[in-house]
């Protein structure tokens, strides 16, 4: 019996700044079969995980996401 893997589903993404102020991105995803079932769950950019490079596009969109959330939180607590 063969199994065809044809997609992944992102489960979580965490954006974090390290001690140097650099953006770190890590998370988890499911590997999906052609029937839509989860074959495996894996993580990326953690200790001993698959590594995903933070390209310019990822960095820009991540920075924008963090900025938008910060702005919404400032509004929520009355700083704006």
N, CA, C and O atoms as a Tripos MOL2 file, in Angstrom:
@<TRIPOS>MOLECULE
protein
  320   319    80     0     0
PROTEIN
NO_CHARGES

@<TRIPOS>ATOM
      1 N           0.8440   -1.1790    0.0000 N.3       1 UNK1
      2 CA          0.0000    0.0000    0.0000 C.3       1 UNK1
      3 C           0.8870    1.2390    0.0000 C.2       1 UNK1
      4 O           1.7950    1.3620    0.8220 O.2       1 UNK1
      5 N           0.6220    2.1430   -0.9130 N.am      2 UNK2
      6 CA          1.4280    3.3630   -0.9830 C.3       2 UNK2
      7 C           0.6710    4.5400   -0.3820 C.2       2 UNK2
      8 O          -0.5520    4.5270   -0.2400 O.2       2 UNK2
      9 N           1.4370    5.5340   -0.0420 N.am      3 UNK3
     10 CA          0.8740    6.7320    0.5750 C.3       3 UNK3
     11 C           1.4120    7.9370   -0.1820 C.2       3 UNK3
     12 O           2.6240    8.0860   -0.3400 O.2       3 UNK3
     13 N           0.5280    8.7810   -0.6420 N.am      4 UNK4
     14 CA          0.9340    9.9790   -1.3670 C.3       4 UNK4
     15 C           0.7950   11.1890   -0.4500 C.2       4 UNK4
     16 O          -0.2970   11.5050    0.0230 O.2       4 UNK4
     17 N           1.9160   11.8570   -0.2080 N.am      5 UNK5
     18 CA          1.9090   13.0890    0.5770 C.3       5 UNK5
     19 C           1.7960   14.2350   -0.4140 C.2       5 UNK5
     20 O           2.6020   14.3440   -1.3380 O.2       5 UNK5
     21 N           0.7990   15.0880   -0.2260 N.am      6 UNK6
     22 CA          0.6070   16.1450   -1.2150 C.3       6 UNK6
     23 C           0.4320   17.5470   -0.6480 C.2       6 UNK6
     24 O           0.2050   18.4870   -1.4100 O.2       6 UNK6
     25 N           0.5330   17.7150    0.6810 N.am      7 UNK7
     26 CA          0.3370   19.0660    1.2110 C.3       7 UNK7
     27 C           0.8670   19.1370    2.6410 C.2       7 UNK7
     28 O           1.1340   18.1120    3.2700 O.2       7 UNK7
     29 N           1.0110   20.3460    3.1360 N.am      8 UNK8
     30 CA          1.2890   20.5670    4.5480 C.3       8 UNK8
     31 C           0.2780   21.5810    5.0670 C.2       8 UNK8
     32 O          -0.2420   22.3990    4.3080 O.2       8 UNK8
     33 N           0.0060   21.5200    6.3640 N.am      9 UNK9
     34 CA         -0.9020   22.4700    7.0050 C.3       9 UNK9
     35 C          -0.1510   23.0920    8.1760 C.2       9 UNK9
     36 O           0.2570   22.3930    9.1030 O.2       9 UNK9
     37 N           0.0280   24.4130    8.1270 N.am     10 UNK10
     38 CA          0.6970   25.1150    9.2210 C.3      10 UNK10
     39 C          -0.2340   25.1220   10.4310 C.2      10 UNK10
     40 O          -1.3820   25.5560   10.3350 O.2      10 UNK10
     41 N           0.2660   24.6390   11.5670 N.am     11 UNK11
     42 CA         -0.5290   24.6250   12.7960 C.3      11 UNK11
     43 C          -0.2580   25.8420   13.6550 C.2      11 UNK11
     44 O          -1.1840   26.4280   14.2160 O.2      11 UNK11
     45 N           1.0130   26.2280   13.7630 N.am     12 UNK12
     46 CA          1.3270   27.3920   14.5880 C.3      12 UNK12
     47 C           2.6080   28.0480   14.0950 C.2      12 UNK12
     48 O           3.5020   27.3890   13.5640 O.2      12 UNK12
     49 N           2.6710   29.3480   14.2810 N.am     13 UNK13
     50 CA          3.8690   30.1280   13.9820 C.3      13 UNK13
     51 C           4.1020   31.0540   15.1620 C.2      13 UNK13
     52 O           3.1840   31.7420   15.6090 O.2      13 UNK13
     53 N           5.3200   31.0730   15.6640 N.am     14 UNK14
     54 CA          5.6790   31.9570   16.7620 C.3      14 UNK14
     55 C           6.7340   32.9300   16.2750 C.2      14 UNK14
     56 O           7.7450   32.5220   15.7040 O.2      14 UNK14
     57 N           6.5030   34.2160   16.4970 N.am     15 UNK15
     58 CA          7.4600   35.2680   16.1740 C.3      15 UNK15
     59 C           8.0400   35.7670   17.4900 C.2      15 UNK15
     60 O           7.3020   36.0500   18.4340 O.2      15 UNK15
     61 N           9.3640   35.8750   17.5500 N.am     16 UNK16
     62 CA          9.9950   36.2560   18.8010 C.3      16 UNK16
     63 C          11.2760   37.0280   18.4990 C.2      16 UNK16
     64 O          11.9360   36.7720   17.4920 O.2      16 UNK16
     65 N          11.6240   37.9630   19.3610 N.am     17 UNK17
     66 CA         12.9050   38.6580   19.2520 C.3      17 UNK17
     67 C          13.8760   38.0390   20.2480 C.2      17 UNK17
     68 O          13.5430   37.8420   21.4160 O.2      17 UNK17
     69 N          15.0770   37.7380   19.7750 N.am     18 UNK18
     70 CA         16.0830   37.1850   20.6810 C.3      18 UNK18
     71 C          16.7790   38.3170   21.4370 C.2      18 UNK18
     72 O          16.4050   39.4820   21.3020 O.2      18 UNK18
     73 N          17.7830   37.9720   22.2260 N.am     19 UNK19
     74 CA         18.4840   38.9650   23.0500 C.3      19 UNK19
     75 C          19.1510   40.0530   22.2240 C.2      19 UNK19
     76 O          19.3570   41.1620   22.7150 O.2      19 UNK19
     77 N          19.4910   39.7510   20.9760 N.am     20 UNK20
     78 CA         20.1260   40.7260   20.0780 C.3      20 UNK20
     79 C          19.1100   41.5740   19.3300 C.2      20 UNK20
     80 O          19.4880   42.4490   18.5510 O.2      20 UNK20
     81 N          17.8160   41.3230   19.5590 N.am     21 UNK21
     82 CA         16.7680   42.0610   18.8670 C.3      21 UNK21
     83 C          16.4430   41.5020   17.4950 C.2      21 UNK21
     84 O          15.6720   42.1030   16.7460 O.2      21 UNK21
     85 N          17.0230   40.3560   17.1560 N.am     22 UNK22
     86 CA         16.7710   39.7380   15.8540 C.3      22 UNK22
     87 C          15.4820   38.9240   15.8940 C.2      22 UNK22
     88 O          15.1420   38.3250   16.9140 O.2      22 UNK22
     89 N          14.7800   38.9140   14.7780 N.am     23 UNK23
     90 CA         13.5260   38.1920   14.6820 C.3      23 UNK23
     91 C          13.7850   36.6950   14.5590 C.2      23 UNK23
     92 O          14.6070   36.2630   13.7510 O.2      23 UNK23
     93 N          13.0760   35.9080   15.3660 N.am     24 UNK24
     94 CA         13.1220   34.4540   15.2680 C.3      24 UNK24
     95 C          11.7120   33.9670   14.9360 C.2      24 UNK24
     96 O          10.7250   34.4720   15.4690 O.2      24 UNK24
     97 N          11.6380   32.9860   14.0540 N.am     25 UNK25
     98 CA         10.3660   32.4050   13.6560 C.3      25 UNK25
     99 C          10.4620   30.8970   13.8460 C.2      25 UNK25
    100 O          11.4010   30.2640   13.3650 O.2      25 UNK25
    101 N           9.4860   30.3230   14.5510 N.am     26 UNK26
    102 CA          9.4300   28.8720   14.6590 C.3      26 UNK26
    103 C           7.9810   28.4320   14.7710 C.2      26 UNK26
    104 O           7.0980   29.2450   15.0430 O.2      26 UNK26
    105 N           7.7410   27.1580   14.5620 N.am     27 UNK27
    106 CA          6.3670   26.6920   14.6120 C.3      27 UNK27
    107 C           6.2360   25.2130   14.3520 C.2      27 UNK27
    108 O           7.2000   24.4540   14.4530 O.2      27 UNK27
    109 N           5.0020   24.8120   14.0100 N.am     28 UNK28
    110 CA          4.7190   23.4050   13.7540 C.3      28 UNK28
    111 C           3.7900   23.2750   12.5580 C.2      28 UNK28
    112 O           3.0660   24.2050   12.2030 O.2      28 UNK28
    113 N           3.8310   22.0920   11.9450 N.am     29 UNK29
    114 CA          2.9950   21.8370   10.7840 C.3      29 UNK29
    115 C           2.6620   20.3550   10.7010 C.2      29 UNK29
    116 O           3.3530   19.5100   11.2700 O.2      29 UNK29
    117 N           1.5800   20.0610    9.9730 N.am     30 UNK30
    118 CA          1.1720   18.6830    9.7040 C.3      30 UNK30
    119 C           1.4930   18.3440    8.2510 C.2      30 UNK30
    120 O           1.3220   19.1750    7.3590 O.2      30 UNK30
    121 N           1.9540   17.1330    8.0240 N.am     31 UNK31
    122 CA          2.1360   16.6140    6.6670 C.3      31 UNK31
    123 C           0.8600   15.8600    6.3310 C.2      31 UNK31
    124 O           0.4380   14.9790    7.0810 O.2      31 UNK31
    125 N           0.2410   16.2070    5.2010 N.am     32 UNK32
    126 CA         -1.0780   15.6910    4.8490 C.3      32 UNK32
    127 C          -1.0020   14.6990    3.6830 C.2      32 UNK32
    128 O          -0.2060   14.8620    2.7590 O.2      32 UNK32
    129 N          -1.8450   13.6730    3.7510 N.am     33 UNK33
    130 CA         -1.9510   12.7030    2.6640 C.3      33 UNK33
    131 C          -2.9370   13.2130    1.6190 C.2      33 UNK33
    132 O          -3.6200   14.2170    1.8220 O.2      33 UNK33
    133 N          -2.9920   12.4980    0.4980 N.am     34 UNK34
    134 CA         -3.9270   12.8680   -0.5660 C.3      34 UNK34
    135 C          -5.3720   12.7200   -0.1120 C.2      34 UNK34
    136 O          -6.2710   13.2970   -0.7250 O.2      34 UNK34
    137 N          -5.6090   11.9620    0.9450 N.am     35 UNK35
    138 CA         -6.9670   11.7790    1.4730 C.3      35 UNK35
    139 C          -7.3170   12.8170    2.5360 C.2      35 UNK35
    140 O          -8.4120   12.7850    3.0960 O.2      35 UNK35
    141 N          -6.3880   13.7400    2.8170 N.am     36 UNK36
    142 CA         -6.6410   14.7930    3.7850 C.3      36 UNK36
    143 C          -6.3790   14.3920    5.2240 C.2      36 UNK36
    144 O          -6.7780   15.1050    6.1450 O.2      36 UNK36
    145 N          -5.7200   13.2700    5.4330 N.am     37 UNK37
    146 CA         -5.4060   12.8430    6.7970 C.3      37 UNK37
    147 C          -3.9890   13.2700    7.1640 C.2      37 UNK37
    148 O          -3.1190   13.4040    6.3030 O.2      37 UNK37
    149 N          -3.7810   13.4780    8.4470 N.am     38 UNK38
    150 CA         -2.4650   13.8720    8.9440 C.3      38 UNK38
    151 C          -1.5770   12.6320    8.9970 C.2      38 UNK38
    152 O          -1.9080   11.6400    9.6470 O.2      38 UNK38
    153 N          -0.4430   12.7070    8.3010 N.am     39 UNK39
    154 CA          0.4980   11.6040    8.2700 C.3      39 UNK39
    155 C           1.5360   11.7710    9.3790 C.2      39 UNK39
    156 O           1.9450   10.7970   10.0120 O.2      39 UNK39
    157 N           1.9550   13.0190    9.6070 N.am     40 UNK40
    158 CA          2.9530   13.3030   10.6380 C.3      40 UNK40
    159 C           2.8410   14.7620   11.0420 C.2      40 UNK40
    160 O           2.3760   15.6020   10.2710 O.2      40 UNK40
    161 N           3.2710   15.0490   12.2550 N.am     41 UNK41
    162 CA          3.3720   16.4280   12.7390 C.3      41 UNK41
    163 C           4.8400   16.7020   13.0090 C.2      41 UNK41
    164 O           5.5360   15.8740   13.5960 O.2      41 UNK41
    165 N           5.3110   17.8740   12.5760 N.am     42 UNK42
    166 CA          6.7000   18.2390   12.7680 C.3      42 UNK42
    167 C           6.7990   19.7070   13.1510 C.2      42 UNK42
    168 O           5.8330   20.4610   13.0330 O.2      42 UNK42
    169 N           7.9830   20.1020   13.6130 N.am     43 UNK43
    170 CA          8.2410   21.4940   13.9530 C.3      43 UNK43
    171 C           9.3860   22.0180   13.1050 C.2      43 UNK43
    172 O          10.1370   21.2500   12.5040 O.2      43 UNK43
    173 N           9.5070   23.3420   13.0670 N.am     44 UNK44
    174 CA         10.6080   23.9430   12.3290 C.3      44 UNK44
    175 C          11.2590   25.0510   13.1380 C.2      44 UNK44
    176 O          10.6130   25.7270   13.9390 O.2      44 UNK44
    177 N          12.5670   25.2230   12.9060 N.am     45 UNK45
    178 CA         13.4160   26.2470   13.5070 C.3      45 UNK45
    179 C          13.5710   26.1340   15.0200 C.2      45 UNK45
    180 O          14.0150   27.0880   15.6590 O.2      45 UNK45
    181 N          13.2260   25.0240   15.5920 N.am     46 UNK46
    182 CA         13.4910   24.7740   17.0010 C.3      46 UNK46
    183 C          14.7810   23.9840   17.1200 C.2      46 UNK46
    184 O          15.4800   23.7630   16.1310 O.2      46 UNK46
    185 N          15.0850   23.5700   18.3130 N.am     47 UNK47
    186 CA         16.2810   22.7670   18.5490 C.3      47 UNK47
    187 C          16.1640   21.4540   17.7770 C.2      47 UNK47
    188 O          15.2030   20.7090   17.9670 O.2      47 UNK47
    189 N          17.1250   21.1680   16.9150 N.am     48 UNK48
    190 CA         17.1850   19.9060   16.1760 C.3      48 UNK48
    191 C          15.9880   19.7080   15.2350 C.2      48 UNK48
    192 O          15.5710   18.5710   15.0130 O.2      48 UNK48
    193 N          15.4300   20.7820   14.6830 N.am     49 UNK49
    194 CA         14.2860   20.7150   13.7640 C.3      49 UNK49
    195 C          14.7170   21.0100   12.3380 C.2      49 UNK49
    196 O          15.8760   21.3230   12.0650 O.2      49 UNK49
    197 N          13.7400   20.8980   11.4330 N.am     50 UNK50
    198 CA         13.9480   21.3880   10.0780 C.3      50 UNK50
    199 C          14.1640   22.8870   10.1580 C.2      50 UNK50
    200 O          13.5240   23.5720   10.9560 O.2      50 UNK50
    201 N          15.0630   23.3940    9.3360 N.am     51 UNK51
    202 CA         15.3920   24.8150    9.3850 C.3      51 UNK51
    203 C          14.7880   25.5490    8.1930 C.2      51 UNK51
    204 O          14.9580   25.1380    7.0450 O.2      51 UNK51
    205 N          14.0850   26.6320    8.4760 N.am     52 UNK52
    206 CA         13.5070   27.4840    7.4430 C.3      52 UNK52
    207 C          14.2110   28.8320    7.5300 C.2      52 UNK52
    208 O          14.1710   29.4920    8.5680 O.2      52 UNK52
    209 N          14.8540   29.2400    6.4390 N.am     53 UNK53
    210 CA         15.5670   30.5160    6.4300 C.3      53 UNK53
    211 C          14.5810   31.6730    6.4700 C.2      53 UNK53
    212 O          13.5240   31.6280    5.8400 O.2      53 UNK53
    213 N          14.9360   32.7030    7.2130 N.am     54 UNK54
    214 CA         14.1010   33.9000    7.2810 C.3      54 UNK54
    215 C          14.5440   34.8190    6.1490 C.2      54 UNK54
    216 O          15.5010   35.5810    6.2880 O.2      54 UNK54
    217 N          13.8350   34.7360    5.0280 N.am     55 UNK55
    218 CA         14.1530   35.5520    3.8620 C.3      55 UNK55
    219 C          13.6240   36.9700    4.0560 C.2      55 UNK55
    220 O          12.9190   37.2600    5.0240 O.2      55 UNK55
    221 N          13.9740   37.8370    3.1280 N.am     56 UNK56
    222 CA         13.4970   39.2170    3.1910 C.3      56 UNK56
    223 C          11.9870   39.3080    3.2280 C.2      56 UNK56
    224 O          11.4390   40.1150    3.9780 O.2      56 UNK56
    225 N          11.2910   38.4870    2.4250 N.am     57 UNK57
    226 CA          9.8290   38.5050    2.3970 C.3      57 UNK57
    227 C           9.2380   38.0620    3.7280 C.2      57 UNK57
    228 O           8.2970   38.6790    4.2280 O.2      57 UNK57
    229 N           9.7860   36.9950    4.3050 N.am     58 UNK58
    230 CA          9.2910   36.5160    5.5950 C.3      58 UNK58
    231 C           9.5370   37.5720    6.6660 C.2      58 UNK58
    232 O           8.6660   37.8440    7.4930 O.2      58 UNK58
    233 N          10.7190   38.1590    6.6470 N.am     59 UNK59
    234 CA         11.0520   39.1640    7.6530 C.3      59 UNK59
    235 C          10.1350   40.3800    7.5490 C.2      59 UNK59
    236 O           9.6390   40.8670    8.5650 O.2      59 UNK59
    237 N           9.9040   40.8750    6.3340 N.am     60 UNK60
    238 CA          9.0290   42.0400    6.1500 C.3      60 UNK60
    239 C           7.6040   41.7530    6.5960 C.2      60 UNK60
    240 O           7.0050   42.5600    7.3070 O.2      60 UNK60
    241 N           7.0550   40.6210    6.1910 N.am     61 UNK61
    242 CA          5.6750   40.3250    6.5670 C.3      61 UNK61
    243 C           5.5620   40.0390    8.0590 C.2      61 UNK61
    244 O           4.5540   40.3810    8.6790 O.2      61 UNK61
    245 N           6.5820   39.4170    8.6410 N.am     62 UNK62
    246 CA          6.5720   39.1630   10.0890 C.3      62 UNK62
    247 C           6.6510   40.4660   10.8700 C.2      62 UNK62
    248 O           5.9320   40.6510   11.8510 O.2      62 UNK62
    249 N           7.5200   41.3640   10.4370 N.am     63 UNK63
    250 CA          7.6260   42.6770   11.0940 C.3      63 UNK63
    251 C           6.3070   43.4240   11.0060 C.2      63 UNK63
    252 O           5.8880   44.0460   11.9820 O.2      63 UNK63
    253 N           5.6430   43.3770    9.8560 N.am     64 UNK64
    254 CA          4.3630   44.0540    9.6720 C.3      64 UNK64
    255 C           3.3000   43.4340   10.5890 C.2      64 UNK64
    256 O           2.4990   44.1520   11.1870 O.2      64 UNK64
    257 N           3.2970   42.1090   10.6940 N.am     65 UNK65
    258 CA          2.3500   41.4280   11.5800 C.3      65 UNK65
    259 C           2.5660   41.8600   13.0210 C.2      65 UNK65
    260 O           1.6090   42.1750   13.7290 O.2      65 UNK65
    261 N           3.8160   41.8740   13.4540 N.am     66 UNK66
    262 CA          4.1110   42.2820   14.8310 C.3      66 UNK66
    263 C           3.7220   43.7440   15.0670 C.2      66 UNK66
    264 O           3.2030   44.0820   16.1300 O.2      66 UNK66
    265 N           3.9670   44.5950   14.0980 N.am     67 UNK67
    266 CA          3.6030   46.0180   14.2110 C.3      67 UNK67
    267 C           2.0880   46.1750   14.3170 C.2      67 UNK67
    268 O           1.6050   46.9590   15.1340 O.2      67 UNK67
    269 N           1.3470   45.4490   13.5110 N.am     68 UNK68
    270 CA         -0.1160   45.5270   13.5240 C.3      68 UNK68
    271 C          -0.6630   45.0600   14.8650 C.2      68 UNK68
    272 O          -1.5490   45.7040   15.4280 O.2      68 UNK68
    273 N          -0.1510   43.9550   15.3790 N.am     69 UNK69
    274 CA         -0.5990   43.4520   16.6800 C.3      69 UNK69
    275 C          -0.2540   44.4420   17.7830 C.2      69 UNK69
    276 O          -1.0680   44.6850   18.6730 O.2      69 UNK69
    277 N           0.9520   45.0170   17.7310 N.am     70 UNK70
    278 CA          1.3460   46.0130   18.7280 C.3      70 UNK70
    279 C           0.3850   47.2030   18.6950 C.2      70 UNK70
    280 O          -0.0620   47.6700   19.7420 O.2      70 UNK70
    281 N           0.0710   47.6880   17.5030 N.am     71 UNK71
    282 CA         -0.8420   48.8190   17.3800 C.3      71 UNK71
    283 C          -2.2280   48.4930   17.9340 C.2      71 UNK71
    284 O          -2.8440   49.3240   18.6010 O.2      71 UNK71
    285 N          -2.7150   47.2910   17.6600 N.am     72 UNK72
    286 CA         -4.0240   46.8860   18.1690 C.3      72 UNK72
    287 C          -4.0140   46.7700   19.6870 C.2      72 UNK72
    288 O          -4.9770   47.1630   20.3440 O.2      72 UNK72
    289 N          -2.9360   46.2370   20.2470 N.am     73 UNK73
    290 CA         -2.8290   46.1510   21.7050 C.3      73 UNK73
    291 C          -2.7580   47.5260   22.3540 C.2      73 UNK73
    292 O          -3.3500   47.7440   23.4110 O.2      73 UNK73
    293 N          -2.0360   48.4590   21.7280 N.am     74 UNK74
    294 CA         -1.9580   49.8200   22.2690 C.3      74 UNK74
    295 C          -3.3380   50.4620   22.2960 C.2      74 UNK74
    296 O          -3.6830   51.1590   23.2500 O.2      74 UNK74
    297 N          -4.1340   50.2280   21.2400 N.am     75 UNK75
    298 CA         -5.5040   50.7530   21.2100 C.3      75 UNK75
    299 C          -6.3470   50.1050   22.2970 C.2      75 UNK75
    300 O          -7.1210   50.7780   22.9760 O.2      75 UNK75
    301 N          -6.1940   48.8000   22.4570 N.am     76 UNK76
    302 CA         -6.9800   48.0360   23.4130 C.3      76 UNK76
    303 C          -6.7450   48.5090   24.8460 C.2      76 UNK76
    304 O          -7.6860   48.5660   25.6380 O.2      76 UNK76
    305 N          -5.4990   48.8480   25.1890 N.am     77 UNK77
    306 CA         -5.2070   49.2610   26.5670 C.3      77 UNK77
    307 C          -5.2060   50.7860   26.7260 C.2      77 UNK77
    308 O          -4.8520   51.3010   27.7860 O.2      77 UNK77
    309 N          -5.6080   51.5100   25.6590 N.am     78 UNK78
    310 CA         -5.7910   52.9510   25.7610 C.3      78 UNK78
    311 C          -4.5450   53.8080   25.5640 C.2      78 UNK78
    312 O          -4.5240   54.9650   25.9830 O.2      78 UNK78
    313 N          -3.5250   53.2710   24.9440 N.am     79 UNK79
    314 CA         -2.3340   54.0710   24.6810 C.3      79 UNK79
    315 C          -2.4370   54.8760   23.3920 C.2      79 UNK79
    316 O          -1.5720   55.7070   23.1110 O.2      79 UNK79
    317 N          -3.4590   54.6460   22.6250 N.am     80 UNK80
    318 CA         -3.7040   55.4200   21.3990 C.3      80 UNK80
    319 C          -5.1510   55.7970   21.3050 C.2      80 UNK80
    320 O          -5.5570   56.4510   20.3440 O.2      80 UNK80
@<TRIPOS>BOND
     1     1     2 1
     2     2     3 1
     3     3     4 2
     4     3     5 am
     5     5     6 1
     6     6     7 1
     7     7     8 2
     8     7     9 am
     9     9    10 1
    10    10    11 1
    11    11    12 2
    12    11    13 am
    13    13    14 1
    14    14    15 1
    15    15    16 2
    16    15    17 am
    17    17    18 1
    18    18    19 1
    19    19    20 2
    20    19    21 am
    21    21    22 1
    22    22    23 1
    23    23    24 2
    24    23    25 am
    25    25    26 1
    26    26    27 1
    27    27    28 2
    28    27    29 am
    29    29    30 1
    30    30    31 1
    31    31    32 2
    32    31    33 am
    33    33    34 1
    34    34    35 1
    35    35    36 2
    36    35    37 am
    37    37    38 1
    38    38    39 1
    39    39    40 2
    40    39    41 am
    41    41    42 1
    42    42    43 1
    43    43    44 2
    44    43    45 am
    45    45    46 1
    46    46    47 1
    47    47    48 2
    48    47    49 am
    49    49    50 1
    50    50    51 1
    51    51    52 2
    52    51    53 am
    53    53    54 1
    54    54    55 1
    55    55    56 2
    56    55    57 am
    57    57    58 1
    58    58    59 1
    59    59    60 2
    60    59    61 am
    61    61    62 1
    62    62    63 1
    63    63    64 2
    64    63    65 am
    65    65    66 1
    66    66    67 1
    67    67    68 2
    68    67    69 am
    69    69    70 1
    70    70    71 1
    71    71    72 2
    72    71    73 am
    73    73    74 1
    74    74    75 1
    75    75    76 2
    76    75    77 am
    77    77    78 1
    78    78    79 1
    79    79    80 2
    80    79    81 am
    81    81    82 1
    82    82    83 1
    83    83    84 2
    84    83    85 am
    85    85    86 1
    86    86    87 1
    87    87    88 2
    88    87    89 am
    89    89    90 1
    90    90    91 1
    91    91    92 2
    92    91    93 am
    93    93    94 1
    94    94    95 1
    95    95    96 2
    96    95    97 am
    97    97    98 1
    98    98    99 1
    99    99   100 2
   100    99   101 am
   101   101   102 1
   102   102   103 1
   103   103   104 2
   104   103   105 am
   105   105   106 1
   106   106   107 1
   107   107   108 2
   108   107   109 am
   109   109   110 1
   110   110   111 1
   111   111   112 2
   112   111   113 am
   113   113   114 1
   114   114   115 1
   115   115   116 2
   116   115   117 am
   117   117   118 1
   118   118   119 1
   119   119   120 2
   120   119   121 am
   121   121   122 1
   122   122   123 1
   123   123   124 2
   124   123   125 am
   125   125   126 1
   126   126   127 1
   127   127   128 2
   128   127   129 am
   129   129   130 1
   130   130   131 1
   131   131   132 2
   132   131   133 am
   133   133   134 1
   134   134   135 1
   135   135   136 2
   136   135   137 am
   137   137   138 1
   138   138   139 1
   139   139   140 2
   140   139   141 am
   141   141   142 1
   142   142   143 1
   143   143   144 2
   144   143   145 am
   145   145   146 1
   146   146   147 1
   147   147   148 2
   148   147   149 am
   149   149   150 1
   150   150   151 1
   151   151   152 2
   152   151   153 am
   153   153   154 1
   154   154   155 1
   155   155   156 2
   156   155   157 am
   157   157   158 1
   158   158   159 1
   159   159   160 2
   160   159   161 am
   161   161   162 1
   162   162   163 1
   163   163   164 2
   164   163   165 am
   165   165   166 1
   166   166   167 1
   167   167   168 2
   168   167   169 am
   169   169   170 1
   170   170   171 1
   171   171   172 2
   172   171   173 am
   173   173   174 1
   174   174   175 1
   175   175   176 2
   176   175   177 am
   177   177   178 1
   178   178   179 1
   179   179   180 2
   180   179   181 am
   181   181   182 1
   182   182   183 1
   183   183   184 2
   184   183   185 am
   185   185   186 1
   186   186   187 1
   187   187   188 2
   188   187   189 am
   189   189   190 1
   190   190   191 1
   191   191   192 2
   192   191   193 am
   193   193   194 1
   194   194   195 1
   195   195   196 2
   196   195   197 am
   197   197   198 1
   198   198   199 1
   199   199   200 2
   200   199   201 am
   201   201   202 1
   202   202   203 1
   203   203   204 2
   204   203   205 am
   205   205   206 1
   206   206   207 1
   207   207   208 2
   208   207   209 am
   209   209   210 1
   210   210   211 1
   211   211   212 2
   212   211   213 am
   213   213   214 1
   214   214   215 1
   215   215   216 2
   216   215   217 am
   217   217   218 1
   218   218   219 1
   219   219   220 2
   220   219   221 am
   221   221   222 1
   222   222   223 1
   223   223   224 2
   224   223   225 am
   225   225   226 1
   226   226   227 1
   227   227   228 2
   228   227   229 am
   229   229   230 1
   230   230   231 1
   231   231   232 2
   232   231   233 am
   233   233   234 1
   234   234   235 1
   235   235   236 2
   236   235   237 am
   237   237   238 1
   238   238   239 1
   239   239   240 2
   240   239   241 am
   241   241   242 1
   242   242   243 1
   243   243   244 2
   244   243   245 am
   245   245   246 1
   246   246   247 1
   247   247   248 2
   248   247   249 am
   249   249   250 1
   250   250   251 1
   251   251   252 2
   252   251   253 am
   253   253   254 1
   254   254   255 1
   255   255   256 2
   256   255   257 am
   257   257   258 1
   258   258   259 1
   259   259   260 2
   260   259   261 am
   261   261   262 1
   262   262   263 1
   263   263   264 2
   264   263   265 am
   265   265   266 1
   266   266   267 1
   267   267   268 2
   268   267   269 am
   269   269   270 1
   270   270   271 1
   271   271   272 2
   272   271   273 am
   273   273   274 1
   274   274   275 1
   275   275   276 2
   276   275   277 am
   277   277   278 1
   278   278   279 1
   279   279   280 2
   280   279   281 am
   281   281   282 1
   282   282   283 1
   283   283   284 2
   284   283   285 am
   285   285   286 1
   286   286   287 1
   287   287   288 2
   288   287   289 am
   289   289   290 1
   290   290   291 1
   291   291   292 2
   292   291   293 am
   293   293   294 1
   294   294   295 1
   295   295   296 2
   296   295   297 am
   297   297   298 1
   298   298   299 1
   299   299   300 2
   300   299   301 am
   301   301   302 1
   302   302   303 1
   303   303   304 2
   304   303   305 am
   305   305   306 1
   306   306   307 1
   307   307   308 2
   308   307   309 am
   309   309   310 1
   310   310   311 1
   311   311   312 2
   312   311   313 am
   313   313   314 1
   314   314   315 1
   315   315   316 2
   316   315   317 am
   317   317   318 1
   318   318   319 1
   319   319   320 2
@<TRIPOS>SUBSTRUCTURE
     1 UNK1         2 RESIDUE 1 A UNK
     2 UNK2         6 RESIDUE 1 A UNK
     3 UNK3        10 RESIDUE 1 A UNK
     4 UNK4        14 RESIDUE 1 A UNK
     5 UNK5        18 RESIDUE 1 A UNK
     6 UNK6        22 RESIDUE 1 A UNK
     7 UNK7        26 RESIDUE 1 A UNK
     8 UNK8        30 RESIDUE 1 A UNK
     9 UNK9        34 RESIDUE 1 A UNK
    10 UNK10       38 RESIDUE 1 A UNK
    11 UNK11       42 RESIDUE 1 A UNK
    12 UNK12       46 RESIDUE 1 A UNK
    13 UNK13       50 RESIDUE 1 A UNK
    14 UNK14       54 RESIDUE 1 A UNK
    15 UNK15       58 RESIDUE 1 A UNK
    16 UNK16       62 RESIDUE 1 A UNK
    17 UNK17       66 RESIDUE 1 A UNK
    18 UNK18       70 RESIDUE 1 A UNK
    19 UNK19       74 RESIDUE 1 A UNK
    20 UNK20       78 RESIDUE 1 A UNK
    21 UNK21       82 RESIDUE 1 A UNK
    22 UNK22       86 RESIDUE 1 A UNK
    23 UNK23       90 RESIDUE 1 A UNK
    24 UNK24       94 RESIDUE 1 A UNK
    25 UNK25       98 RESIDUE 1 A UNK
    26 UNK26      102 RESIDUE 1 A UNK
    27 UNK27      106 RESIDUE 1 A UNK
    28 UNK28      110 RESIDUE 1 A UNK
    29 UNK29      114 RESIDUE 1 A UNK
    30 UNK30      118 RESIDUE 1 A UNK
    31 UNK31      122 RESIDUE 1 A UNK
    32 UNK32      126 RESIDUE 1 A UNK
    33 UNK33      130 RESIDUE 1 A UNK
    34 UNK34      134 RESIDUE 1 A UNK
    35 UNK35      138 RESIDUE 1 A UNK
    36 UNK36      142 RESIDUE 1 A UNK
    37 UNK37      146 RESIDUE 1 A UNK
    38 UNK38      150 RESIDUE 1 A UNK
    39 UNK39      154 RESIDUE 1 A UNK
    40 UNK40      158 RESIDUE 1 A UNK
    41 UNK41      162 RESIDUE 1 A UNK
    42 UNK42      166 RESIDUE 1 A UNK
    43 UNK43      170 RESIDUE 1 A UNK
    44 UNK44      174 RESIDUE 1 A UNK
    45 UNK45      178 RESIDUE 1 A UNK
    46 UNK46      182 RESIDUE 1 A UNK
    47 UNK47      186 RESIDUE 1 A UNK
    48 UNK48      190 RESIDUE 1 A UNK
    49 UNK49      194 RESIDUE 1 A UNK
    50 UNK50      198 RESIDUE 1 A UNK
    51 UNK51      202 RESIDUE 1 A UNK
    52 UNK52      206 RESIDUE 1 A UNK
    53 UNK53      210 RESIDUE 1 A UNK
    54 UNK54      214 RESIDUE 1 A UNK
    55 UNK55      218 RESIDUE 1 A UNK
    56 UNK56      222 RESIDUE 1 A UNK
    57 UNK57      226 RESIDUE 1 A UNK
    58 UNK58      230 RESIDUE 1 A UNK
    59 UNK59      234 RESIDUE 1 A UNK
    60 UNK60      238 RESIDUE 1 A UNK
    61 UNK61      242 RESIDUE 1 A UNK
    62 UNK62      246 RESIDUE 1 A UNK
    63 UNK63      250 RESIDUE 1 A UNK
    64 UNK64      254 RESIDUE 1 A UNK
    65 UNK65      258 RESIDUE 1 A UNK
    66 UNK66      262 RESIDUE 1 A UNK
    67 UNK67      266 RESIDUE 1 A UNK
    68 UNK68      270 RESIDUE 1 A UNK
    69 UNK69      274 RESIDUE 1 A UNK
    70 UNK70      278 RESIDUE 1 A UNK
    71 UNK71      282 RESIDUE 1 A UNK
    72 UNK72      286 RESIDUE 1 A UNK
    73 UNK73      290 RESIDUE 1 A UNK
    74 UNK74      294 RESIDUE 1 A UNK
    75 UNK75      298 RESIDUE 1 A UNK
    76 UNK76      302 RESIDUE 1 A UNK
    77 UNK77      306 RESIDUE 1 A UNK
    78 UNK78      310 RESIDUE 1 A UNK
    79 UNK79      314 RESIDUE 1 A UNK
    80 UNK80      318 RESIDUE 1 A UNK
